[in-house]
Amino acid sequence: MIRKFLLGTALALVASAGAVKAADFALPNYDVAMTSTYDWTGFYVGVVGGAGILNTNFSDVSEYLSYNAVDLSDWGGSLGVTAGYNYQIGSAVFGLEGDLNWASMSQSYYDDYEDTQYNRSWDWYSTIRLRAGVATDNALFYATAGVAMVGVDLSGVYDPDDYECGEYYSFCVNETQFGFALGAGAEIALNDSTSLKLEGMYIGLPTTTESDPESGYDDVYIMSSSAVLARAGLNFRF
């Protein structure tokens, strides 16, 4: 009887030790769901500014003005206003944003061999973009894409000491061009109504063919330009 009791007790202790050992090796259960403590839904307005590099490519198809392609690259800046709307579903945030910016982004190049002066500038730009991102705590990480409109001023003048745009071998273009905008960034809520954003943006304009009939020459020019921008903005929600 005692032997049966001792044997049963030993088996119970072994079983209990095995259960404790299994419990020690049990994997913890982590909750990996992302949560946001800030509600991004609503309208907002703000200011935005930044700096970037303007890149331009130009070629003279007829070779009246230049025999070689010209590539220009220089720094510039912009300052503007923005407005938009966000809608949050769980941790996902979707929105529409637009901005209008004054720009000081210009390039100038003088070809001494061909005695030709080139000038290119973006005087202003505007974008209308969709935004989609993920909110966690008081931060929003997003990607953005949409259309861009740019005020472009471009000229090339042969012998600039004696001639101006529209004279002799020259061209002048001052127009609004349409392209696309792509970017990504992060926005941090400072309080219930104010947030700070940092973003990178690429604006590209398609290759265009231009001519200047006022010069009196049947000359054709092919050109394209793009800009890479780093921007910071302050948004106010209501």
Backbone hydrogen bonds, N-H to C=O, Kabsch-Sander energy under -0.5 kcal/mol:
donor,donor_aa,acceptor,acceptor_aa,energy
5,F,1,M,-2.2
6,L,2,I,-2.8
7,L,3,R,-2.3
8,G,4,K,-2.5
9,T,5,F,-2.6
10,A,6,L,-2.4
11,L,7,L,-2.1
12,A,8,G,-2.1
13,L,9,T,-2.3
14,V,10,A,-2.3
15,A,11,L,-2.3
16,S,12,A,-2.4
17,A,13,L,-2.6
18,G,14,V,-2.2
19,A,15,A,-2.0
20,V,16,S,-2.3
21,K,17,A,-2.5
22,A,18,G,-2.3
23,A,19,A,-2.1
24,D,20,V,-2.1
25,F,21,K,-1.3
26,A,23,A,-1.1
30,Y,28,P,-0.7
32,V,30,Y,-0.8
37,T,137,D,-1.1
38,Y,137,D,-0.9
40,W,38,Y,-0.7
42,G,86,N,-2.5
44,Y,84,G,-2.1
45,V,236,F,-2.1
46,G,82,T,-2.3
47,V,234,L,-1.9
48,V,80,G,-2.3
49,G,232,A,-2.6
50,G,78,S,-2.2
51,A,230,A,-1.9
52,G,76,G,-2.2
53,I,228,V,-1.9
54,L,74,D,-2.9
55,N,53,I,-0.5
55,N,226,S,-3.2
56,T,72,L,-2.7
57,N,224,S,-2.8
58,F,70,V,-2.5
59,S,222,I,-2.3
61,V,59,S,-0.8
61,V,220,V,-1.7
62,S,220,V,-0.9
70,V,58,F,-3.4
72,L,56,T,-2.8
74,D,54,L,-1.8
76,G,52,G,-2.1
77,G,104,S,-1.3
78,S,50,G,-2.1
79,L,102,W,-2.2
80,G,48,V,-3.2
81,V,100,L,-2.0
82,T,46,G,-2.3
83,A,98,G,-2.3
84,G,44,Y,-2.3
85,Y,96,L,-2.1
86,N,42,G,-2.2
87,Y,94,F,-2.9
89,I,92,A,-3.1
92,A,89,I,-2.2
93,V,133,G,-2.4
94,F,87,Y,-2.6
95,G,131,R,-2.6
96,L,85,Y,-2.0
97,E,129,R,-2.9
98,G,83,A,-2.7
99,D,127,T,-2.2
100,L,81,V,-2.1
101,N,125,Y,-2.7
102,W,79,L,-2.7
103,A,123,D,-2.2
104,S,77,G,-3.0
105,M,122,W,-1.2
107,Q,120,R,-3.1
109,Y,118,Y,-2.6
111,D,109,Y,-0.5
111,D,116,T,-3.1
112,D,110,Y,-1.0
115,D,111,D,-1.1
116,T,111,D,-1.6
117,Q,157,V,-2.6
118,Y,109,Y,-3.3
119,N,155,S,-2.5
120,R,107,Q,-2.5
121,S,153,D,-2.2
122,W,105,M,-2.8
123,D,121,S,-0.6
123,D,151,G,-2.5
124,W,151,G,-0.6
125,Y,101,N,-2.0
126,S,149,M,-2.7
127,T,99,D,-1.4
128,I,147,V,-2.0
129,R,97,E,-3.3
130,L,145,A,-2.8
131,R,95,G,-2.8
132,A,143,A,-2.2
133,G,93,V,-2.6
134,V,141,F,-2.5
135,A,91,S,-3.4
136,T,139,A,-2.5
137,D,35,T,-2.7
139,A,136,T,-2.4
140,L,187,E,-2.6
141,F,134,V,-2.4
142,Y,185,G,-2.4
143,A,132,A,-2.5
144,T,183,G,-2.5
145,A,130,L,-1.8
146,G,181,A,-2.1
147,V,128,I,-1.9
148,A,179,G,-1.7
149,M,126,S,-2.9
150,V,177,Q,-2.7
151,G,124,W,-2.7
152,V,150,V,-0.9
152,V,175,E,-3.0
153,D,121,S,-2.4
154,L,173,V,-3.2
155,S,119,N,-2.6
156,G,171,F,-2.1
157,V,117,Q,-2.5
158,Y,169,Y,-1.4
159,D,115,D,-3.5
162,D,159,D,-2.0
163,Y,159,D,-2.0
167,E,164,E,-1.9
170,S,168,Y,-1.4
171,F,156,G,-2.0
173,V,154,L,-3.5
175,E,152,V,-2.0
177,Q,150,V,-2.7
177,Q,175,E,-0.5
179,G,148,A,-2.7
180,F,204,G,-2.1
181,A,146,G,-2.4
182,L,202,Y,-2.4
183,G,144,T,-2.4
184,A,200,G,-1.7
185,G,142,Y,-2.3
186,A,198,L,-2.4
187,E,140,L,-2.8
188,I,196,L,-3.2
189,A,138,N,-2.8
190,L,188,I,-0.5
190,L,194,T,-2.3
191,N,194,T,-1.6
195,S,235,N,-2.0
196,L,188,I,-2.7
197,K,233,G,-2.7
198,L,186,A,-2.5
199,E,231,R,-2.5
200,G,184,A,-2.6
201,M,229,L,-2.6
202,Y,182,L,-3.3
203,I,227,A,-2.6
204,G,180,F,-2.2
205,L,225,S,-2.2
208,T,223,M,-2.8
210,E,208,T,-0.5
210,E,221,Y,-3.2
215,S,212,D,-1.8
216,G,213,P,-1.3
219,D,217,Y,-2.0
221,Y,210,E,-3.1
222,I,59,S,-2.6
223,M,208,T,-2.4
224,S,57,N,-2.1
226,S,55,N,-2.2
227,A,203,I,-2.4
228,V,53,I,-1.9
229,L,201,M,-3.3
229,L,227,A,-0.5
230,A,51,A,-2.8
231,R,199,E,-3.0
232,A,49,G,-3.0
233,G,197,K,-2.3
234,L,47,V,-2.2
235,N,195,S,-2.7
236,F,45,V,-3.6
237,R,193,S,-2.9
238,F,43,F,-1.9
